[in-house]
Amino acid sequence: MKNVSIGKVIIKRFRSFPSATLTFDNPLFVVGCNGSGKSNLADSFSFVSEAMASPLQAVFDRRGGIAAVRNRSSGRSYPPNLGLAFEFGPINGVAGGRFAFEVKALPNYGYQIVREQCLVRKSDGTRWWFDRKETNWESNAKGLTPALESSALSLPLIGGDERFAPVFRILSSMRVYSIEPAKLREMQDPDSGVSLRADGGNAASVLQELSRGDGSAEMKKAINNFLATIAPATKSVAPKKHGNKLSMQFSQEWGSDKNKKLTFDAFNMSDGTLRSLGLILA
């Protein structure tokens, strides 16, 4: 999948945001004092991505329930529902699109989906859409009749349909990382290494997976070049096996003729180097 540019995010009563509309550049650097909402902005991406793979109730529960997620400030916006919308640019024959939903809080920590919309604009001018109002479904995509539940999003139900699959893949593939250097220092349990965990706790497995198959030499070279740019003395990093555990080993060179070389385990490396490696692997 090619890189996707999220062009706009519209937030309504989510976390610390009563309402906000943010237009993105690539790259985007968000800077602010503590408590200004940077983490909550990042969580809007995590929230939607998780909602594509998990029941919405579970996504709320991981965050303390809808009462903890929905902004309850004294703003005058009405109705006081939680809502998120994402607009994205071109990818794989799709010119762009939009996905949005709105959730109403109910007594006893319940909730219901009051509105859900999706639009896909193909490069050839074709448009596919659906508009859901509570459990009422409208769409120009014939043959789609999902069994709607008041507490579940419909996009995950139809994400396998080729007309809406691009939106589903984009939203489900969004990732938010908060790399914890301590996790990269630890001995790690091996896994598939297909994707990096949010905290970087399987970095060695990801590094090992990237070293396999066609193009592995070029990938390894690219990783080492990025790392050397950030930490000039560090020339390479490689996974290291310890029985049923994995760690990472770094090689450093210095001197005018590069004749001095040492290897270090991950627990010897600085927070900055490990955090940078995690972002490279992401």
C-alpha positions, 0 to 999 in steps of 0.5 A, spaced: 500 500 500 502 506 498 502 512 503 496 515 504 495 522 506 489 524 511 487 531 509 482 533 514 480 530 521 473 533 524 472 532 531 466 533 535 466 532 543 472 527 543 476 527 549 478 534 551 476 537 544 469 540 544 470 541 537 475 541 532 477 541 524 484 540 523 487 540 516 494 536 515 500 537 511 505 531 510 509 531 515 505 534 520 509 536 527 504 538 533 507 542 538 503 544 545 504 545 552 502 539 557 494 538 557 493 541 550 490 535 547 496 532 543 495 525 545 488 526 545 488 528 537 493 522 536 488 517 540 482 519 535 486 515 530 487 509 534 480 509 536 478 509 529 483 504 527 481 499 533 474 500 531 475 497 524 478 490 528 474 490 535 467 491 537 466 498 539 464 497 546 471 494 547 474 500 544 470 504 549 472 500 555 479 500 553 479 507 554 474 507 561 467 507 557 464 512 553 463 517 559 471 517 559 471 518 552 466 523 550 467 531 552 462 533 557 464 541 557 459 546 557 460 548 550 453 549 547 454 544 541 447 540 540 446 535 540 452 533 545 454 527 541 461 524 540 463 524 532 469 523 528 470 524 521 476 523 516 477 525 509 483 522 505 487 523 499 488 518 493 490 511 493 490 505 489 485 508 484 481 511 489 481 519 488 479 520 495 473 519 500 470 520 507 468 516 513 464 519 519 460 517 525 456 520 531 455 516 537 450 518 542 451 516 550 445 513 553 443 512 561 447 506 564 454 507 560 450 505 554 451 508 547 448 508 540 450 509 533 446 515 530 449 517 524 454 513 519 457 515 513 462 513 508 464 516 501 469 513 496 470 517 489 474 513 484 479 515 479 474 514 473 469 518 477 465 513 480 462 514 487 460 509 492 456 511 498 452 509 504 448 513 509 446 510 515 441 513 520 441 509 527 439 502 524 436 505 517 441 504 511 441 507 504 446 506 499 447 506 492 451 500 492 447 494 490 447 488 494 449 491 500 444 489 506 448 489 513 445 487 519 445 493 523 446 493 530 445 500 534 451 499 538 456 497 532 459 501 526 457 498 519 463 499 515 467 493 519 461 489 516 462 491 509 469 492 509 470 486 504 466 489 499 471 491 493 467 498 493 468 500 500 474 496 502 479 501 500 476 506 506 476 500 511 484 498 509 486 505 510 482 506 517 484 499 519 491 500 517 492 507 521 497 506 527 499 511 533 506 509 536 509 512 543 515 508 543 518 506 550 526 505 550 525 501 556 521 496 551 527 496 546 532 494 551 528 488 554 529 481 552 523 480 547 518 474 546 518 473 538 512 474 534 511 474 527 514 481 526 509 484 521 507 490 524 510 494 530 507 494 537 505 501 539 510 501 544 516 498 540 516 492 544 517 487 538 522 491 535 527 485 534 522 481 531 520 486 526 527 487 524 528 480 523 522 479 519 525 485 515 531 481 514 528 476 510 525 475 503 526 479 497 529 486 498 531 484 505 538 487 503 536 494 501 531 494 507 537 493 511 541 498 508 536 503 508 535 502 516 542 502 517 543 509 513 537 512 517 540 510 523 547 512 522 544 519 520 541 520 527 546 517 531 553 518 526 557 513 530 552 507 529 553 503 523 548 497 523 543 494 528 541 486 527 536 482 531 540 477 536 537 470 538 538 468 546 534 461 546 527 463 545 528 470 546 530 476 542 534 482 543 538 487 538 545 488 537 548 495 535 555 496 531 559 502 532 565 505 528 569 511 529 576 514 527 579 517 521 579 510 518 573 507 521 578 502 524 575 502 531 569 498 532 565 495 538 558 492 538 553 494 544 547 490 546 540 494 546 541 496 554 547 500 552 544 505 547 541 511 549 533 513 549 534 517 543 537 512 539 532 507 541 526 511 540 529 513 533 530 506 531 522 504 533 520 510 529 524 508 523 521 501 524 514 503 524 
